[in-house]
Amino acid sequence: MVVFTPFDSRAGSDDKVYKLPAHYIAKHIKTTQGQKRVLMIYASWCPSCVRKMPDIMDIERVKEGSVIAVAVDRNFSHFARYVRKLDDVPFKVIVSRDDESKLANVLADFGVTRWEYIPNFVLLDENNNVVGQGSMDVGRVAQFILQ
């Protein structure tokens, strides 16, 4: 089991933001298997990521435990300000402590291929098998999770 410790517990809304090394992120994915999930690789500076985040949050509200959001931001104070602007994030917001290359190498054990752009959605079945990956429409993500 992964122990989640907020990276800045002094700021009230940062209590859902967790700065984890890549191997802890992989461990979290392993321990949450048993239902379909989407792994969203994103960043606060990415306009498309920002636009899609409210819909991803809605998917999590409909089916709890279906979203694993991993940010690849390097500026953590900027990222924390972004998260504070979001209205009631329904899932743990994970920021990778490692660079994207190391994160990609660790996630390759699940069959995740190196992404060239973000947001990158990885659709995981109940057994952590990748059944889709890429910059897809949130409607496709919702259809996969909610069907």
C-alpha positions in Angstrom: 0.0 0.0 0.0 1.2 3.5 -0.8 1.2 6.0 2.0 0.0 9.4 0.7 1.6 12.4 2.4 0.7 15.9 1.1 3.7 17.7 -0.2 2.7 21.0 1.5 0.3 20.4 4.4 0.5 24.0 5.4 -1.8 25.1 2.6 -5.4 24.1 3.1 -6.4 22.8 -0.3 -3.0 21.1 -1.0 -4.0 18.2 1.2 -5.1 16.3 -2.0 -1.8 16.9 -3.8 0.9 14.2 -3.4 4.4 14.4 -4.7 5.5 10.8 -5.3 8.4 9.1 -7.0 7.5 7.1 -10.1 7.8 3.7 -8.4 5.2 4.8 -5.8 2.9 5.8 -8.6 3.3 2.3 -10.1 2.6 0.7 -6.7 -0.5 2.8 -6.4 -1.7 1.6 -9.8 -1.1 -2.0 -8.8 -3.0 -1.6 -5.5 -6.1 0.0 -7.2 -6.7 -2.7 -9.8 -10.0 -4.5 -9.8 -12.0 -1.9 -11.8 -11.6 0.0 -15.0 -9.5 3.2 -14.6 -8.0 6.0 -16.6 -4.5 7.1 -15.9 -4.3 10.8 -17.0 -0.8 12.2 -17.6 -1.1 16.0 -17.6 0.3 19.4 -16.6 -1.1 22.6 -15.2 0.6 24.6 -18.0 -1.1 22.6 -20.7 -4.2 24.3 -22.1 -5.8 21.1 -23.4 -5.3 19.5 -20.0 -6.9 22.4 -18.2 -9.9 22.3 -20.5 -10.4 18.5 -20.0 -9.9 18.4 -16.3 -13.5 19.3 -15.3 -14.9 16.5 -17.4 -12.3 14.0 -15.9 -13.4 15.2 -12.4 -17.0 14.5 -13.4 -16.1 10.9 -14.4 -14.6 10.4 -11.0 -17.6 11.8 -9.3 -19.8 9.3 -11.2 -17.5 6.3 -10.6 -15.3 6.7 -7.6 -11.8 5.3 -7.9 -11.8 5.5 -11.7 -9.2 8.3 -12.2 -5.5 8.3 -11.5 -4.2 11.8 -12.4 -0.5 12.2 -12.6 1.0 15.7 -13.2 4.4 16.1 -14.8 4.8 19.7 -13.6 8.3 20.7 -12.5 7.2 24.0 -10.8 5.3 22.7 -7.8 4.2 26.0 -6.4 2.7 26.9 -9.7 1.0 23.5 -9.8 -0.4 24.0 -6.2 -1.9 27.3 -7.3 -3.6 25.6 -10.3 -5.1 22.9 -8.0 -6.4 25.5 -5.6 -8.4 27.0 -8.5 -10.1 23.7 -9.2 -13.5 23.2 -7.5 -13.4 20.2 -5.1 -11.1 17.8 -6.8 -12.6 14.3 -6.2 -9.4 12.3 -6.5 -5.8 12.3 -5.2 -3.8 14.6 -7.3 -0.4 13.1 -7.8 2.7 15.0 -9.0 5.6 12.9 -10.2 8.8 13.7 -8.4 10.7 12.1 -11.3 11.1 13.5 -14.8 8.8 12.2 -17.6 11.4 9.8 -18.9 11.7 7.9 -15.6 7.9 8.0 -15.1 7.5 6.5 -18.6 10.1 3.8 -17.9 8.3 2.7 -14.7 4.8 2.8 -16.4 6.2 0.7 -19.3 5.8 -2.3 -16.9 2.0 -1.9 -17.4 2.3 -1.6 -21.2 2.2 2.2 -21.2 4.1 3.5 -24.2 6.1 6.8 -24.0 3.8 9.7 -24.7 4.8 12.5 -27.0 2.1 14.9 -25.9 -0.2 15.6 -23.0 -2.8 15.1 -21.9 -2.3 11.5 -22.4 -5.0 9.1 -21.3 -4.2 5.4 -20.6 -7.3 3.2 -20.3 -6.6 0.4 -17.8 -8.9 -2.7 -17.5 -9.6 -4.4 -14.2 -6.2 -6.3 -14.4 -4.1 -3.3 -15.2 -3.9 -4.1 -18.9 -3.7 -1.1 -21.2 -6.6 -1.2 -23.6 -6.1 2.3 -25.1 -3.7 5.2 -24.9 -3.4 8.6 -26.4 -4.8 12.1 -26.6 -8.4 11.1 -26.8 -11.7 12.7 -26.4 -13.0 12.7 -22.8 -16.2 11.1 -24.2 -14.3 8.0 -25.1 -12.7 7.9 -21.6 -16.2 8.2 -20.0 -17.6 5.5 -22.3 -14.8 3.1 -21.3 -15.1 3.8 -17.6 -18.9 4.0 -17.3 -19.9 1.1 -19.6 
